[in-house]
Structure formats: structure tokens, C-alpha cells
């Protein structure tokens, strides 16, 4: 673990801060580049990405505070101290950012699902850096384990699952998969459903399906993040995302849930 990269009397650089900046830089670049390739206005597409990220961060922070209120109820101003009292709900942040992008695309009469396809590819790259930062920082760790690859996290004396690394490798897989599928999914006969062209939204749907399945499968290895009345909500939320992803994939393939008579 390496939470502090270097420290001077007047300056301290945290590894999570640096990697979060790299995540923003590279994901924004990928999103901007894909928008330029599809002939969107580069300034508008870049602004949309930054605004969606800011909105997602605020919502993720808000939900983190709600679900971890015990950490903030003694000093309410610590809610705004994102350096010493860092914390966010990545799922909520990504969902809120995607919702903002969708609404922004609809208002500007863009292909909303094409924009979301850009988004999940770019954010998959960014999350690689984010989870590397979580690992070095010792945050978002896993449950206790006796497995040989367990690590000693900051604040613990027993081995825990390196849940951050599991997520890092997953998002690396997601980025590679989505980048390759971007140029081939339109040739899938099953997705085109007999039509000459395929609709956008394939990458977004697959991201929802894969990401929710990954979190459901690795749930026992990570600490729960969202509670309500003592009930862990993580599994219910990811199951809902998984079902929604399947339904969206079916719908974007051109099929209908209700056959016309």
C-alpha cells in the first residue's frame, strides 16, 4: 500500500489523487475522440462528459454520506472534506453520470445510446486507474481471507481479498472487450434481428450485464457499500441492473416484448 506518493512540509500528493486525475484525463480523451470520430461537436461532447462526471460525483458522494452517516454526524462539515473524509459510491456515481448524459443527448437530439456506448468504453478505462488508486490508498478493500493472494490492508492485521484488484482486472477486460466489439457488433445477425442495420446501445447493454454479474459474483469478497435498516442493498441493486441490461439488449436488438397482433 502506498497512500502517499511523496510529502513535503508544504505539499502532499496522495496516490489516489494522482490516479483519479489520470482516470479523468484518459476517460475524457477517449470519450472526446469517439465523439470526434462520429462528427459530434468536440467542444459540446467534451463539456457533456465533464458535466456528467461532476453530477455523478456529487450524487455518489451524497449517497455515500447517507449510507455512512455515522462517519459524518459528529461534524456535518466533514461532508465537504473529500480529502480527509474521502468516500463515494461508484455505482451511484456511474449511474447518475450516465443518466445525465442520456438526458443531455436527448435534449441536443443526439443518438443517446451511441453517446452511452462512448461513455461505458471511456469510463471502463478510467476505472482501471480509479481502482489502482483505491488499492494503493487501502480503501474499498475486501473481506478477510486465507487465500495466498490475500493482502494486509491499512488498518487491518489479517489478510483480506484484494477486491480493488479484482475490479481493476475486470475493468481492463471490459475496456478491451468494448473497444473490440465497437467495430464488430453491427455484424451480429442475432443482434440485428434480421434488419439491415444494428441499433446503438449494444456496448452500454453489455457493460450493464457484465458489470452487474461481476459484482454479484464477487460480492462475498468485498465489503458491502449500501445499507438500509440493516439490510445490505448491493445484491438487490446489481440484480436489478443485470435484469435491466438484459431487457435493454433485447429491446435495442429491434425485438419487442409484446408482439403486434
Backbone as CSV, one residue per row, in Angstrom:
resi,resn,N_x,N_y,N_z,CA_x,CA_y,CA_z,C_x,C_y,C_z
1,UNK,0.839,-1.183,0.000,0.000,0.000,0.000,0.883,1.244,0.000
2,UNK,0.436,2.235,-0.724,1.219,3.463,-0.828,0.257,4.650,-0.934
3,UNK,-0.394,5.013,0.173,-1.391,6.095,0.099,-0.792,7.462,-0.227
4,UNK,0.461,7.703,0.227,1.127,8.982,-0.028,2.321,8.734,-0.940
5,UNK,2.326,9.364,-2.112,3.445,9.197,-3.043,4.677,9.935,-2.554
6,UNK,4.496,11.201,-2.201,5.582,11.958,-1.579,4.987,13.117,-0.803
7,UNK,5.764,13.586,0.171,5.260,14.614,1.070,6.360,15.596,1.416
8,UNK,6.009,16.883,1.329,6.892,17.971,1.733,6.181,18.783,2.810
9,UNK,6.890,19.640,3.510,6.225,20.453,4.532,5.056,21.268,3.994
10,UNK,5.099,21.612,2.719,4.074,22.479,2.132,3.191,21.762,1.119
11,UNK,3.467,20.475,0.868,2.708,19.784,-0.176,2.741,18.280,0.055
12,UNK,1.589,17.651,-0.189,1.488,16.191,-0.080,0.648,15.679,-1.242
13,UNK,1.186,14.684,-1.936,0.464,14.109,-3.078,0.043,12.687,-2.741
14,UNK,-1.283,12.466,-2.734,-1.825,11.139,-2.481,-1.886,10.359,-3.791
15,UNK,-1.623,9.077,-3.708,-1.661,8.225,-4.901,-3.069,8.208,-5.504
16,UNK,-4.090,8.211,-4.650,-5.462,8.187,-5.148,-5.781,9.467,-5.911
17,UNK,-5.270,10.591,-5.443,-5.497,11.872,-6.127,-4.887,11.852,-7.518
18,UNK,-3.641,11.392,-7.620,-2.970,11.342,-8.913,-3.676,10.398,-9.871
19,UNK,-4.040,9.220,-9.392,-4.678,8.240,-10.270,-6.100,8.651,-10.644
20,UNK,-6.785,9.358,-9.753,-8.109,9.882,-10.104,-7.991,10.921,-11.214
21,UNK,-6.941,11.742,-11.155,-6.712,12.721,-12.222,-6.420,12.016,-13.543
22,UNK,-5.584,10.973,-13.509,-5.285,10.218,-14.731,-6.544,9.543,-15.276
23,UNK,-7.392,9.046,-14.378,-8.651,8.430,-14.810,-9.516,9.434,-15.557
24,UNK,-9.623,10.636,-15.009,-10.418,11.677,-15.657,-9.814,12.058,-17.001
25,UNK,-8.507,12.195,-17.047,-7.839,12.622,-18.276,-8.028,11.605,-19.401
26,UNK,-7.730,10.345,-19.130,-7.777,9.337,-20.185,-9.214,8.992,-20.592
27,UNK,-10.115,8.936,-19.624,-11.500,8.633,-19.987,-12.112,9.788,-20.784
28,UNK,-11.796,11.022,-20.407,-12.297,12.174,-21.156,-11.725,12.196,-22.567
29,UNK,-10.461,11.827,-22.691,-9.830,11.810,-24.013,-10.491,10.773,-24.916
30,UNK,-10.731,9.577,-24.389,-11.371,8.522,-25.185,-12.779,8.948,-25.596
31,UNK,-13.525,9.528,-24.664,-14.882,9.978,-24.966,-14.866,11.070,-26.037
32,UNK,-13.971,12.024,-25.885,-13.841,13.114,-26.866,-13.432,12.571,-28.239
33,UNK,-12.499,11.623,-28.263,-12.029,11.073,-29.538,-13.141,10.324,-30.262
34,UNK,-13.924,9.546,-29.519,-15.019,8.808,-30.152,-16.093,9.763,-30.656
35,UNK,-16.343,10.825,-29.915,-17.297,11.815,-30.383,-16.829,12.504,-31.649
36,UNK,-15.536,12.790,-31.725,-14.979,13.428,-32.921,-15.057,12.492,-34.117
37,UNK,-14.795,11.183,-33.900,-14.870,10.213,-34.999,-16.273,10.132,-35.586
38,UNK,-17.279,10.346,-34.750,-18.665,10.286,-35.219,-19.210,11.671,-35.555
39,UNK,-18.308,12.654,-35.638,-18.627,14.004,-36.129,-19.562,14.784,-35.206
40,UNK,-19.451,14.554,-33.901,-20.119,15.425,-32.949,-19.267,16.673,-32.745
41,UNK,-19.896,17.750,-32.282,-19.147,18.955,-31.935,-18.226,18.631,-30.758
42,UNK,-16.922,18.774,-30.953,-15.955,18.314,-29.952,-16.055,19.095,-28.643
43,UNK,-16.369,20.387,-28.728,-16.499,21.176,-27.503,-17.742,20.758,-26.724
44,UNK,-18.835,20.551,-27.424,-20.076,20.153,-26.757,-19.952,18.766,-26.142
45,UNK,-19.320,17.849,-26.847,-19.205,16.481,-26.351,-18.284,16.419,-25.130
46,UNK,-17.239,17.242,-25.144,-16.316,17.281,-24.018,-16.982,17.911,-22.797
47,UNK,-17.712,19.001,-23.017,-18.424,19.634,-21.909,-19.447,18.688,-21.295
48,UNK,-20.148,17.940,-22.152,-21.151,16.996,-21.651,-20.511,15.943,-20.759
49,UNK,-19.344,15.471,-21.145,-18.659,14.458,-20.348,-18.248,15.017,-18.988
50,UNK,-17.673,16.210,-18.985,-17.223,16.813,-17.723,-18.406,17.094,-16.797
51,UNK,-19.494,17.636,-17.343,-20.661,17.936,-16.525,-21.298,16.662,-15.966
52,UNK,-21.339,15.620,-16.788,-21.900,14.353,-16.306,-21.032,13.765,-15.196
53,UNK,-19.713,13.878,-15.346,-18.806,13.384,-14.310,-18.967,14.143,-13.003
54,UNK,-19.136,15.470,-13.100,-19.331,16.286,-11.904,-20.647,15.925,-11.220
55,UNK,-21.704,15.773,-12.021,-23.008,15.395,-11.468,-22.936,14.011,-10.827
56,UNK,-22.278,13.061,-11.497,-22.139,11.725,-10.957,-21.366,11.714,-9.649
57,UNK,-20.301,12.519,-9.595,-19.503,12.598,-8.365,-20.344,13.125,-7.203
58,UNK,-21.121,14.179,-7.454,-21.957,14.749,-6.392,-22.982,13.739,-5.890
59,UNK,-23.626,13.020,-6.811,-24.638,12.050,-6.403,-24.005,10.870,-5.675
60,UNK,-22.848,10.412,-6.167,-22.150,9.326,-5.494,-21.723,9.714,-4.087
61,UNK,-21.281,10.969,-3.937,-20.883,11.464,-2.616,-22.090,11.564,-1.695
62,UNK,-23.202,12.063,-2.228,-24.414,12.210,-1.430,-24.884,10.861,-0.894
63,UNK,-24.924,9.864,-1.762,-25.381,8.540,-1.322,-24.390,7.913,-0.347
64,UNK,-23.104,8.165,-0.541,-22.112,7.640,0.404,-22.345,8.223,1.791
65,UNK,-22.599,9.513,1.840,-22.853,10.163,3.126,-24.095,9.575,3.779
66,UNK,-25.155,9.371,3.000,-26.408,8.824,3.539,-26.192,7.418,4.099
67,UNK,-25.480,6.579,3.342,-25.292,5.187,3.756,-24.212,5.034,4.828
68,UNK,-23.393,6.073,5.040,-22.335,6.018,6.060,-22.437,7.232,6.982
69,UNK,-23.674,7.563,7.355,-23.922,8.780,8.112,-23.179,8.804,9.442
70,UNK,-22.934,7.642,10.018,-22.255,7.580,11.310,-20.863,8.208,11.243
71,UNK,-20.257,8.252,10.073,-18.933,8.853,9.916,-18.984,10.379,9.864
72,UNK,-20.185,10.935,9.664,-20.291,12.377,9.440,-21.182,13.091,10.453
73,UNK,-21.949,12.348,11.243,-22.932,13.016,12.091,-22.314,13.823,13.225
74,UNK,-21.049,13.565,13.562,-20.387,14.349,14.601,-19.908,15.706,14.093
75,UNK,-19.638,15.778,12.814,-19.173,17.027,12.209,-19.723,17.096,10.797
76,UNK,-20.844,17.784,10.628,-21.528,17.794,9.343,-20.694,18.437,8.243
77,UNK,-19.775,19.320,8.625,-18.946,19.977,7.613,-17.920,19.023,6.998
78,UNK,-17.700,17.877,7.655,-16.775,16.887,7.098,-17.316,16.268,5.818
79,UNK,-18.620,16.473,5.547,-19.197,16.009,4.290,-18.454,16.606,3.104
80,UNK,-18.026,17.844,3.261,-17.372,18.556,2.163,-15.862,18.346,2.144
81,UNK,-15.342,17.649,3.145,-13.901,17.392,3.211,-13.593,16.096,2.474
82,UNK,-13.498,16.188,1.147,-13.322,14.983,0.330,-11.883,14.486,0.338
83,UNK,-10.987,15.239,0.988,-9.591,14.809,1.075,-9.391,13.912,2.294
84,UNK,-9.758,14.420,3.471,-9.571,13.651,4.697,-10.708,12.663,4.931
85,UNK,-11.906,13.011,4.460,-13.070,12.140,4.625,-13.561,11.699,3.248
86,UNK,-12.653,11.098,2.484,-13.000,10.685,1.127,-13.999,9.535,1.180
87,UNK,-14.731,9.383,0.122,-15.711,8.309,0.034,-16.752,8.621,-1.016
88,UNK,-17.126,7.621,-1.792,-18.103,7.790,-2.857,-18.716,6.416,-3.136
89,UNK,-19.871,6.415,-3.757,-20.492,5.165,-4.184,-20.308,5.053,-5.695
90,UNK,-19.325,4.261,-6.155,-19.020,4.209,-7.593,-20.224,3.846,-8.455
91,UNK,-21.047,2.908,-8.007,-22.218,2.511,-8.796,-23.172,3.688,-8.981
92,UNK,-23.441,4.410,-7.886,-24.343,5.558,-7.955,-23.743,6.642,-8.839
93,UNK,-22.443,6.872,-8.698,-21.781,7.902,-9.488,-21.862,7.592,-10.982
94,UNK,-21.601,6.348,-11.359,-21.651,5.959,-12.772,-23.079,6.028,-13.310
95,UNK,-24.042,5.592,-12.493,-25.436,5.618,-12.924,-25.927,7.047,-13.122
96,UNK,-25.594,7.912,-12.172,-26.018,9.307,-12.264,-25.378,10.000,-13.465
97,UNK,-24.101,9.724,-13.710,-23.420,10.322,-14.857,-24.039,9.840,-16.167
98,UNK,-24.360,8.548,-16.234,-24.984,8.006,-17.446,-26.358,8.620,-17.665
99,UNK,-27.128,8.782,-16.592,-28.453,9.402,-16.710,-28.338,10.833,-17.215
100,UNK,-27.368,11.572,-16.678,-27.171,12.961,-17.119,-26.812,13.001,-18.607
101,UNK,-25.908,12.126,-19.017,-25.516,12.082,-20.430,-26.698,11.746,-21.325
102,UNK,-27.509,10.799,-20.889,-28.677,10.408,-21.678,-29.621,11.581,-21.860
103,UNK,-29.938,12.272,-20.768,-30.833,13.416,-20.841,-30.233,14.537,-21.691
104,UNK,-28.936,14.763,-21.537,-28.258,15.798,-22.322,-28.299,15.455,-23.810
105,UNK,-28.084,14.189,-24.132,-28.104,13.763,-25.536,-29.490,13.921,-26.130
106,UNK,-30.524,13.580,-25.372,-31.894,13.712,-25.859,-32.219,15.179,-26.124
107,UNK,-31.822,16.057,-25.213,-32.095,17.485,-25.392,-31.399,18.047,-26.633
108,UNK,-30.212,17.526,-26.924,-29.452,18.018,-28.063,-29.722,17.229,-29.343
109,UNK,-30.679,16.290,-29.259,-31.065,15.466,-30.401,-29.897,14.661,-30.966
110,UNK,-29.060,14.172,-30.038,-28.001,13.241,-30.407,-28.562,11.827,-30.335
111,UNK,-27.795,10.876,-30.841,-28.126,9.464,-30.649,-27.727,9.110,-29.213
112,UNK,-28.716,9.080,-28.315,-28.434,8.944,-26.891,-27.698,7.654,-26.561
113,UNK,-28.078,6.551,-27.204,-27.434,5.280,-26.886,-26.036,5.180,-27.497
114,UNK,-25.800,5.885,-28.570,-24.439,5.954,-29.093,-23.546,6.704,-28.102
115,UNK,-24.069,7.780,-27.521,-23.332,8.524,-26.505,-23.038,7.634,-25.294
116,UNK,-24.015,6.838,-24.894,-23.805,5.930,-23.762,-22.800,4.833,-24.115
117,UNK,-22.759,4.417,-25.372,-21.729,3.466,-25.809,-20.341,4.083,-25.661
118,UNK,-20.210,5.351,-26.065,-18.940,6.056,-25.869,-18.587,6.082,-24.380
119,UNK,-19.602,6.366,-23.592,-19.382,6.579,-22.159,-18.842,5.334,-21.465
120,UNK,-19.465,4.170,-21.698,-19.039,2.976,-20.964,-17.647,2.527,-21.391
121,UNK,-17.287,2.765,-22.658,-15.932,2.413,-23.085,-14.915,3.309,-22.407
122,UNK,-15.183,4.599,-22.403,-14.231,5.544,-21.806,-14.162,5.374,-20.288
123,UNK,-15.297,5.145,-19.644,-15.285,5.033,-18.193,-14.636,3.722,-17.743
124,UNK,-14.708,2.678,-18.571,-14.022,1.424,-18.236,-12.520,1.652,-18.132
125,UNK,-11.987,2.443,-19.056,-10.560,2.775,-18.988,-10.268,3.579,-17.729
126,UNK,-11.109,4.561,-17.430,-10.879,5.387,-16.256,-10.932,4.605,-14.961
127,UNK,-11.830,3.638,-14.871,-11.983,2.876,-13.632,-10.767,2.001,-13.330
128,UNK,-9.988,1.678,-14.352,-8.733,0.947,-14.105,-7.827,1.778,-13.201
129,UNK,-7.700,3.060,-13.502,-6.870,3.952,-12.694,-7.495,4.183,-11.317
130,UNK,-8.823,4.319,-11.281,-9.505,4.574,-10.017,-9.274,3.432,-9.032
131,UNK,-9.431,2.190,-9.507,-9.269,1.061,-8.587,-7.805,0.800,-8.242
132,UNK,-6.900,1.185,-9.123,-5.481,1.155,-8.749,-5.241,2.135,-7.605
133,UNK,-5.885,3.304,-7.685,-5.779,4.276,-6.609,-6.395,3.772,-5.317
134,UNK,-7.535,3.103,-5.412,-8.160,2.531,-4.211,-7.240,1.503,-3.557
135,UNK,-6.579,0.694,-4.387,-5.690,-0.333,-3.837,-4.513,0.305,-3.096
136,UNK,-3.872,1.291,-3.716,-2.739,1.950,-3.068,-3.169,2.721,-1.832
137,UNK,-4.377,3.255,-1.875,-4.894,4.027,-0.757,-5.385,3.137,0.390
138,UNK,-5.700,1.884,0.080,-6.207,0.979,1.100,-7.696,1.097,1.320
139,UNK,-8.394,1.811,0.440,-9.839,1.980,0.577,-10.579,0.974,-0.296
140,UNK,-11.867,0.779,0.022,-12.726,-0.157,-0.720,-12.100,-1.560,-0.751
141,UNK,-11.599,-1.980,0.393,-10.955,-3.284,0.488,-11.956,-4.431,0.543
142,UNK,-11.425,-5.631,0.710,-12.259,-6.820,0.690,-12.449,-7.432,2.055
143,UNK,-13.113,-8.580,2.073,-13.356,-9.315,3.312,-12.132,-10.157,3.654
144,UNK,-12.108,-10.645,4.881,-10.980,-11.460,5.334,-10.910,-12.766,4.543
145,UNK,-9.682,-13.220,4.302,-9.482,-14.441,3.526,-8.208,-15.148,3.965
146,UNK,-8.168,-16.452,3.711,-6.954,-17.232,3.956,-6.263,-17.596,2.648
147,UNK,-6.783,-17.064,1.541,-6.197,-17.342,0.242,-4.777,-16.770,0.158
148,UNK,-3.883,-17.449,-0.590,-2.487,-16.999,-0.646,-2.320,-15.620,-1.265
149,UNK,-3.282,-15.164,-2.072,-3.142,-13.852,-2.690,-3.768,-12.735,-1.839
150,UNK,-4.179,-13.074,-0.634,-4.713,-12.057,0.265,-3.655,-11.030,0.612
151,UNK,-4.088,-9.827,0.936,-3.163,-8.735,1.256,-3.510,-8.166,2.630
152,UNK,-2.508,-7.555,3.251,-2.708,-6.859,4.519,-3.015,-5.402,4.196
153,UNK,-4.250,-4.999,4.413,-4.654,-3.641,4.107,-4.344,-2.709,5.265
154,UNK,-4.361,-1.425,4.983,-4.144,-0.419,6.014,-5.261,-0.510,7.048
155,UNK,-4.882,-0.606,8.320,-5.862,-0.675,9.394,-6.292,-2.086,9.756
156,UNK,-5.743,-3.102,9.081,-6.080,-4.490,9.394,-4.800,-5.260,9.687
157,UNK,-4.963,-6.392,10.362,-3.809,-7.220,10.701,-3.949,-8.631,10.128
158,UNK,-5.029,-8.848,9.382,-5.240,-10.129,8.726,-5.369,-9.914,7.228
159,UNK,-5.160,-10.988,6.488,-5.255,-10.888,5.041,-6.701,-10.664,4.611
160,UNK,-6.856,-9.819,3.606,-8.169,-9.571,3.023,-8.089,-9.773,1.512
161,UNK,-9.239,-10.000,0.914,-9.291,-10.097,-0.542,-8.871,-8.763,-1.161
162,UNK,-8.004,-8.784,-2.170,-7.681,-7.540,-2.876,-8.811,-7.181,-3.838
163,UNK,-9.952,-6.803,-3.259,-11.151,-6.548,-4.065,-10.915,-5.452,-5.092
164,UNK,-10.043,-4.496,-4.753,-9.745,-3.426,-5.711,-9.069,-3.976,-6.962
165,UNK,-8.187,-4.959,-6.774,-7.504,-5.548,-7.929,-8.454,-6.398,-8.758
166,UNK,-9.402,-7.074,-8.101,-10.407,-7.814,-8.856,-11.151,-6.864,-9.793
167,UNK,-11.533,-5.703,-9.257,-12.252,-4.717,-10.071,-11.353,-4.132,-11.150
168,UNK,-10.099,-3.902,-10.809,-9.155,-3.361,-11.794,-9.057,-4.287,-13.006
169,UNK,-8.881,-5.580,-12.749,-8.749,-6.529,-13.855,-10.068,-6.677,-14.611
170,UNK,-11.185,-6.565,-13.893,-12.465,-6.623,-14.594,-12.606,-5.448,-15.567
171,UNK,-12.307,-4.241,-15.112,-12.471,-3.075,-15.984,-11.458,-3.081,-17.124
172,UNK,-10.311,-3.696,-16.906,-9.369,-3.875,-18.017,-9.978,-4.783,-19.073
173,UNK,-10.570,-5.896,-18.624,-11.279,-6.788,-19.548,-12.412,-6.047,-20.253
174,UNK,-13.199,-5.259,-19.491,-14.337,-4.544,-20.069,-13.880,-3.559,-21.135
175,UNK,-12.789,-2.847,-20.867,-12.306,-1.857,-21.841,-11.849,-2.536,-23.129
176,UNK,-11.109,-3.625,-22.999,-10.631,-4.339,-24.187,-11.808,-4.918,-24.968
177,UNK,-12.752,-5.535,-24.254,-13.915,-6.137,-24.910,-14.751,-5.085,-25.636
178,UNK,-15.080,-4.001,-24.950,-15.926,-2.971,-25.549,-15.236,-2.295,-26.726
179,UNK,-13.928,-2.093,-26.618,-13.184,-1.463,-27.716,-13.212,-2.334,-28.966
180,UNK,-13.127,-3.642,-28.778,-13.161,-4.554,-29.930,-14.569,-4.715,-30.485
181,UNK,-15.549,-4.812,-29.605,-16.925,-5.016,-30.053,-17.491,-3.794,-30.761
182,UNK,-16.937,-2.632,-30.497,-17.442,-1.408,-31.119,-17.477,-1.501,-32.636
183,UNK,-16.529,-2.231,-33.207,-16.416,-2.304,-34.666,-16.976,-3.600,-35.253
184,UNK,-17.505,-4.473,-34.385,-17.984,-5.759,-34.901,-19.433,-6.079,-34.552
185,UNK,-19.988,-5.454,-33.501,-21.307,-5.893,-33.052,-22.387,-5.654,-34.098
186,UNK,-22.182,-4.694,-34.982,-23.197,-4.429,-36.012,-23.300,-5.558,-37.041
187,UNK,-22.329,-6.462,-37.029,-22.375,-7.598,-37.950,-23.068,-8.819,-37.331
188,UNK,-23.425,-8.729,-36.050,-24.053,-9.876,-35.378,-25.493,-10.021,-35.861
189,UNK,-25.775,-11.125,-36.511,-27.113,-11.348,-37.045,-28.149,-11.407,-35.932
190,UNK,-27.801,-12.042,-34.818,-28.759,-12.172,-33.721,-29.102,-10.819,-33.126
191,UNK,-28.139,-9.875,-33.171,-28.417,-8.549,-32.611,-29.198,-7.687,-33.596
192,UNK,-28.918,-7.833,-34.877,-29.651,-7.051,-35.877,-31.084,-7.540,-36.037
193,UNK,-31.335,-8.770,-35.610,-32.679,-9.347,-35.673,-33.260,-9.287,-37.079
194,UNK,-32.400,-9.636,-38.065,-32.854,-9.694,-39.438,-32.888,-8.366,-40.168
195,UNK,-32.560,-7.276,-39.470,-32.577,-5.961,-40.111,-31.232,-5.677,-40.778
196,UNK,-31.228,-4.691,-41.669,-30.007,-4.356,-42.399,-28.970,-3.670,-41.509
197,UNK,-29.420,-2.892,-40.555,-28.506,-2.175,-39.666,-28.835,-2.490,-38.216
198,UNK,-27.829,-2.348,-37.364,-27.998,-2.595,-35.938,-28.074,-1.271,-35.193
199,UNK,-28.891,-1.230,-34.162,-29.023,-0.023,-33.366,-27.858,0.101,-32.386
200,UNK,-27.564,1.330,-32.017,-26.580,1.570,-30.966,-27.149,1.095,-29.635
201,UNK,-26.306,1.053,-28.630,-26.730,0.604,-27.312,-26.230,-0.762,-26.928
202,UNK,-25.606,-1.467,-27.887,-25.078,-2.808,-27.588,-24.001,-2.735,-26.507
203,UNK,-23.065,-1.805,-26.654,-21.956,-1.712,-25.700,-22.470,-1.332,-24.316
204,UNK,-23.402,-0.402,-24.268,-23.959,0.021,-22.981,-24.672,-1.147,-22.300
205,UNK,-25.457,-1.886,-23.065,-26.190,-3.033,-22.506,-25.238,-4.097,-21.982
206,UNK,-24.217,-4.421,-22.764,-23.262,-5.443,-22.344,-22.475,-5.001,-21.118
207,UNK,-22.173,-3.712,-21.042,-21.475,-3.195,-19.863,-22.333,-3.386,-18.620
208,UNK,-23.618,-3.080,-18.713,-24.515,-3.272,-17.580,-24.574,-4.737,-17.167
209,UNK,-24.682,-5.617,-18.145,-24.789,-7.049,-17.857,-23.507,-7.576,-17.219
210,UNK,-22.379,-7.299,-17.839,-21.098,-7.810,-17.333,-20.745,-7.219,-15.968
211,UNK,-20.951,-5.914,-15.816,-20.560,-5.257,-14.564,-21.417,-5.743,-13.399
212,UNK,-22.722,-5.828,-13.605,-23.588,-6.310,-12.527,-23.293,-7.770,-12.199
213,UNK,-23.058,-8.594,-13.222,-22.729,-10.003,-12.969,-21.414,-10.126,-12.195
214,UNK,-20.436,-9.315,-12.573,-19.155,-9.338,-11.871,-19.330,-9.005,-10.390
215,UNK,-20.099,-7.970,-10.097,-20.285,-7.561,-8.704,-21.126,-8.576,-7.930
216,UNK,-22.070,-9.210,-8.591,-22.831,-10.263,-7.924,-21.938,-11.453,-7.595
217,UNK,-21.065,-11.815,-8.542,-20.191,-12.977,-8.358,-19.125,-12.735,-7.305
218,UNK,-18.621,-11.508,-7.226,-17.536,-11.206,-6.290,-18.038,-10.533,-5.020
219,UNK,-19.371,-10.450,-4.865,-19.930,-9.802,-3.683,-19.380,-10.306,-2.359
220,UNK,-19.241,-11.645,-2.173,-18.732,-12.139,-0.887,-17.288,-11.738,-0.596
221,UNK,-16.551,-11.280,-1.598,-15.151,-10.925,-1.385,-14.964,-9.448,-1.052
222,UNK,-16.028,-8.649,-1.144,-15.898,-7.219,-0.900,-16.827,-6.770,0.216
223,UNK,-16.466,-5.679,0.861,-17.291,-5.139,1.928,-18.529,-4.476,1.326
224,UNK,-19.686,-4.689,1.935,-20.906,-4.067,1.400,-20.824,-2.546,1.489
225,UNK,-21.467,-1.880,0.530,-21.372,-0.432,0.490,-22.650,0.299,0.820
226,UNK,-23.806,-0.340,0.591,-25.078,0.357,0.774,-25.985,-0.431,1.709
227,UNK,-26.492,0.262,2.734,-27.357,-0.360,3.732,-28.650,0.439,3.864
228,UNK,-29.695,-0.258,4.279,-30.932,0.411,4.663,-31.611,-0.440,5.722
229,UNK,-31.751,0.137,6.927,-32.353,-0.577,8.063,-31.632,-1.899,8.321
230,UNK,-30.322,-1.879,8.191,-29.527,-3.071,8.444,-29.485,-4.067,7.315
231,UNK,-30.161,-3.772,6.215,-30.198,-4.680,5.060,-29.181,-4.211,4.023
232,UNK,-28.365,-5.131,3.554,-27.399,-4.810,2.511,-28.130,-4.736,1.177
233,UNK,-28.023,-3.589,0.516,-28.756,-3.364,-0.726,-27.974,-3.739,-1.976
234,UNK,-26.681,-3.962,-1.840,-25.815,-4.161,-3.004,-26.347,-5.231,-3.953
235,UNK,-26.702,-6.390,-3.410,-27.121,-7.502,-4.264,-28.418,-7.183,-5.002
236,UNK,-29.347,-6.549,-4.327,-30.619,-6.208,-4.962,-30.406,-5.214,-6.106
237,UNK,-29.534,-4.247,-5.880,-29.284,-3.223,-6.900,-28.600,-3.825,-8.114
238,UNK,-27.578,-4.643,-7.884,-26.862,-5.233,-9.017,-27.737,-6.246,-9.757
239,UNK,-28.604,-6.939,-9.045,-29.533,-7.847,-9.723,-30.491,-7.053,-10.606
240,UNK,-30.962,-5.912,-10.117,-31.847,-5.064,-10.918,-31.123,-4.540,-12.156
241,UNK,-29.858,-4.157,-11.994,-29.066,-3.676,-13.133,-28.873,-4.788,-14.154
242,UNK,-28.633,-6.006,-13.677,-28.442,-7.150,-14.571,-29.702,-7.396,-15.406
243,UNK,-30.861,-7.400,-14.759,-32.122,-7.622,-15.477,-32.385,-6.482,-16.454
244,UNK,-32.122,-5.259,-16.023,-32.327,-4.103,-16.904,-31.410,-4.184,-18.124
245,UNK,-30.158,-4.603,-17.914,-29.221,-4.735,-19.031,-29.694,-5.771,-20.046
246,UNK,-30.202,-6.902,-19.574,-30.721,-7.928,-20.478,-31.932,-7.404,-21.260
247,UNK,-32.832,-6.721,-20.539,-34.030,-6.188,-21.197,-33.662,-5.131,-22.235
248,UNK,-32.690,-4.293,-21.901,-32.275,-3.250,-22.838,-31.611,-3.847,-24.065
249,UNK,-30.786,-4.875,-23.871,-30.144,-5.543,-25.004,-31.190,-6.146,-25.930
250,UNK,-32.189,-6.771,-25.349,-33.275,-7.360,-26.139,-34.026,-6.278,-26.910
251,UNK,-34.307,-5.175,-26.237,-35.049,-4.086,-26.872,-34.235,-3.416,-27.967
252,UNK,-32.945,-3.162,-27.730,-32.107,-2.481,-28.721,-31.787,-3.381,-29.906
253,UNK,-32.002,-4.678,-29.755,-31.792,-5.587,-30.888,-32.922,-5.483,-31.905
254,UNK,-33.926,-4.676,-31.577,-35.035,-4.484,-32.510,-36.224,-5.362,-32.225
255,UNK,-36.125,-6.178,-31.175,-37.239,-7.048,-30.825,-38.208,-6.310,-29.908
256,UNK,-39.371,-6.871,-29.746,-40.387,-6.254,-28.902,-40.852,-7.256,-27.862
257,UNK,-41.140,-6.767,-26.673,-41.645,-7.636,-25.607,-43.076,-8.075,-25.881
258,UNK,-43.786,-7.257,-26.620,-45.176,-7.580,-26.922,-45.368,-7.616,-28.420
259,UNK,-45.691,-8.770,-28.948,-45.874,-8.912,-30.386,-47.156,-8.203,-30.833
260,UNK,-47.028,-7.540,-31.968,-48.188,-6.854,-32.512,-49.137,-7.869,-33.129
261,UNK,-50.404,-7.669,-32.895,-51.386,-8.603,-33.458,-51.718,-8.240,-34.884
